Amino acid sequence: MTQSNAMTLALDAMGGDSAPDIVIDGAALALKAHPELNFLIFGDEKQINPLLNSYAKLKAVTSVIHTDEKVESDEKPSIALRKSKQTSMRLAIDAVKDGRAQGVVSAGNTGALMAIAKIVLRTLPGISRPAIAGIIPNRKRIAVMLDLGANVECNANHLTEFAIMGDAFARSVLHRDNPSVALLNIGSEEMKGHEEIRDAAAMLRKNKDINFSGYIEGNGLLNDEIDVVVADGFTGNIALKTMEGTARFIYKVVSESAKSNILRKTCAMLSYPLLRSTVKDVKEKADPRRYNGAMFLGLNGIVIKTHGGTDAVGFKYAIDEAYELVVNNVNDKIVEELAKSEPKEAANSDAAPSEREVS
Amino acid sequence: MTQSNAMTLALDAMGGDSAPDIVIDGAALALKAHPELNFLIFGDEKQINPLLNSYAKLKAVTSVIHTDEKVESDEKPSIALRKSKQTSMRLAIDAVKDGRAQGVVSAGNTGALMAIAKIVLRTLPGISRPAIAGIIPNRKRIAVMLDLGANVECNANHLTEFAIMGDAFARSVLHRDNPSVALLNIGSEEMKGHEEIRDAAAMLRKNKDINFSGYIEGNGLLNDEIDVVVADGFTGNIALKTMEGTARFIYKVVSESAKSNILRKTCAMLSYPLLRSTVKDVKEKADPRRYNGAMFLGLNGIVIKTHGGTDAVGFKYAIDEAYELVVNNVNDKIVEELAKSEPKEAANSDAAPSEREVS
């Protein structure tokens, strides 16, 4: 931590489709919300400095660290990892490692960010694999869901660790007492699903510090009252993207339907503002863009990845998330929760990512 | 096939929450749409006969086969399989086995229906495991998706068989030429996802009779132009239920939003009919209840399972589906497509369901 209440975040200025513009604009927006922020911004100073000139306040709390190199959006993580150590992404992560920043935000290549963060920051003690966590809306307002794609193959130990990390997140960042934790599965009966899910359920049932509420099905994700949803990275990614796609499909059908009928067209002209504001409400409540940043949990440092196609507002939300995770000491909470759980063998044993995981 | 164009379907009158009423009402609706249908209805004649008295035409083409026994909705498939051979579900499937009916429809216990159908009907030559298929809406109007939950663990051979069955279904029932087939995965790159998916992709790329278009992601399910989506039963079930749940969540948010604001409330009173008809449009296009029946593909006989909570209209849709599958000879097409594919070792080798699969 830096002196007083100040907090420094490292930004990868060169990641994302509209970098560096959205990064600088997003940082300016975030600074309005959190005046105690300082920034280390990594990337091409010839592009960054002119943008900073529009924001006097931001410029005053920002150091630009120049580099010509960046990770390409379609680069294989294994390549990104091995090539230069001078990419804006790598340098931004290094700043967290060195303690110059408390967290890093990037809109760049997800696989590369995870691979580099794993190697540079390493996992928290007791965590064998970091997970990608995200926020989903539900009947209890919002819940945290993990893993969303970092770990395609997971065993029961990994799922249990994800549950503990999600529990710590819900307590510290969402401020939930005794958060309910569920495993994503294809039925509510004990015998359903993959063996590793059933084994994880058995482990979580025994864990007195976790309020384990059993299995949640796909149709419960947005409709049940739950605080933490746990899945392997493959299943979590399929479910998250299916939610996004279904929402997009429905908006499209709604707007096409309102245009397709003469009577309705007339009626729509009169009530279009209603439909618009309703859809906006839904988007605000349901659209995952509202919770733009995917959070990498389980690392020695806060890492937030936002969509490559995000705009400045989306990047601002991602900075907000980094801020929240730092302020609420989520990592201390994870370590504390893990310490309460039974000692695990094999923790950290597969911390080093294999070729396959990062390819 | 029975004489002329007549077709006989076996109905399990005792499966589902509102049986046998919805079964008889549904059959009466289906008969209006397809006057060439005959029915064998299995269940408690004391309940069925009074219902049939309301429908003279249906009664004339129906034989009621009495039994006092039925499979309970919460019964373990392994128990349902072993206990009486006199349940309405078992007798209805036996009628297909004996050639007295061309297909069977049940709103009963899914696991029991699959377990009994596998044992009684056996798989088609060349198919090692039957799959549950369903219809989803998309940019190409509709697509078929399988497996939706019959097979939690699948290898590359199983996925390839599902692809061939889906292809045959799209050709024969959806009348698509050269249907496009995709594997559900977490990215579009060749190296993504589980090994069995990558191996299945390699097998499908080599298969000249399949128009394999690579991987589809969760957000593409309802938004891409594809004819056949292939997944293992775990992933397919998660994705299907997530679509259902997301649609339900959005309808709820839309209707709550329209009620939550005074200005909007007034406006809503004026335009409620618009909103209502729009939501109805969306439901008709997106709601999986429209395509109520889950189709068991890969068996020597047509088996349709509809939701336990379905109403008469839903049951009617399920009968429609059985009718379509029989009329379009989907099973002949599957056998034909399989014969074109390379000869497989190990086909039928795991046709007998294990304890785990049916529990």
Interface residues (C-beta under 8 A of the other chain):
Chain A: P137 N138 G149 V152 E153 L184 I186 M191 G193 H194 E217 G218 N219 G220 L221 L222 N223 G233 F234 T235 N237 I238 A239 L240 K241 T242 M243 E244 G245 T246 A247 R248 F249 I250 K252 V253 V254 S257 A258 R264 C267 A268 L270 S271 P273 L274 L275 S277 T278 V279 D281 V282 K285 A286 S359
Chain B: P137 N138 G149 V152 E153 L184 I186 M191 G193 H194 E217 G218 N219 G220 L221 L222 N223 G233 F234 T235 N237 I238 A239 L240 K241 T242 M243 E244 G245 T246 A247 R248 F249 I250 K252 V253 V254 S257 A258 R264 C267 A268 L270 S271 P273 L274 L275 S277 T278 V279 D281 V282 K285 A286 S359
